[in-house]
């Protein structure tokens, strides 16, 4: 059983990385879409596809809310 805390730490680190990277990606692409204005939502421009992909990243491998719960439990908050 001595490996259990190490495995939990790895899962927590993975949750932190997944949450943080998808959050930053969404913030950056939100600013990019605002910079492009209405063109940012038109399918003819690559920023539109990037924005749609970023929105899905918060769902892949567990939602960001679940990642926050995993992190909070490891910190002893939940």
Backbone torsions as a table, in degrees:
resi	resn	phi	psi	omega
1	UNK	NA	-4.9	-177.4
2	UNK	-66.8	-18.0	-178.1
3	UNK	-81.1	-15.2	-175.8
4	UNK	-57.3	-47.0	178.3
5	UNK	-62.3	-33.1	179.0
6	UNK	-67.7	-42.9	178.5
7	UNK	-63.6	-42.7	178.8
8	UNK	-62.8	-37.7	178.5
9	UNK	-66.8	-37.4	178.5
10	UNK	-66.3	-43.8	178.0
11	UNK	-61.6	-40.6	179.8
12	UNK	-66.3	-42.6	177.9
13	UNK	-63.0	-39.5	177.6
14	UNK	-65.0	-40.4	178.3
15	UNK	-63.9	-41.5	178.3
16	UNK	-62.3	-45.4	-178.5
17	UNK	-65.1	-43.2	-179.6
18	UNK	-64.3	-46.7	-179.3
19	UNK	-63.0	-48.8	-175.1
20	UNK	-65.3	-45.8	-176.9
21	UNK	-66.9	-40.7	179.3
22	UNK	-70.4	-32.9	177.3
23	UNK	-66.2	-46.4	179.6
24	UNK	-65.2	-41.0	178.5
25	UNK	-58.8	-44.1	179.7
26	UNK	-65.6	-40.8	179.8
27	UNK	-64.9	-44.1	-179.3
28	UNK	-65.1	-46.0	-179.3
29	UNK	-69.3	-29.5	174.1
30	UNK	-62.6	-42.8	176.9
31	UNK	-65.7	-38.1	178.7
32	UNK	-64.0	-43.4	179.0
33	UNK	-63.3	-41.1	177.6
34	UNK	-64.3	-36.7	178.1
35	UNK	-64.0	-39.6	-179.8
36	UNK	-81.7	-10.5	179.9
37	UNK	65.7	-139.9	-178.5
38	UNK	-63.2	-27.1	178.7
39	UNK	-64.3	-23.6	179.9
40	UNK	-66.0	-17.7	-179.7
41	UNK	-103.7	-2.4	-179.3
42	UNK	-85.7	134.9	-175.7
43	UNK	-64.8	-16.5	-179.3
44	UNK	-73.3	-13.8	-176.7
45	UNK	-108.7	138.6	-177.2
46	UNK	-60.7	-27.9	-177.7
47	UNK	-61.7	-30.4	178.8
48	UNK	-63.6	-45.8	178.7
49	UNK	-66.5	-39.4	178.4
50	UNK	-62.9	-40.1	179.6
51	UNK	-64.4	-41.9	178.3
52	UNK	-65.7	-40.8	178.4
53	UNK	-64.1	-38.5	-179.6
54	UNK	-65.8	-37.2	179.7
55	UNK	-63.9	-34.9	-179.0
56	UNK	-75.2	-26.3	-178.3
57	UNK	-60.4	-27.5	179.5
58	UNK	-72.6	-10.4	-178.5
59	UNK	-103.7	-36.0	-178.2
60	UNK	-55.7	138.0	175.7
61	UNK	58.1	30.6	178.9
62	UNK	104.4	139.8	-178.7
63	UNK	-69.2	161.3	178.7
64	UNK	-63.0	-30.0	177.9
65	UNK	-65.1	-38.8	177.3
66	UNK	-67.3	-38.1	177.3
67	UNK	-61.2	-39.0	178.3
68	UNK	-64.4	-37.6	178.4
69	UNK	-65.7	-43.3	178.6
70	UNK	-60.5	-44.4	-179.7
71	UNK	-65.3	-43.9	-179.1
72	UNK	-63.2	-40.5	178.8
73	UNK	-63.1	-40.8	180.0
74	UNK	-65.5	-31.5	178.4
75	UNK	-81.2	-5.1	-179.6
76	UNK	82.8	20.8	-178.0
77	UNK	-99.6	-7.8	-176.3
78	UNK	-138.4	NA	NA
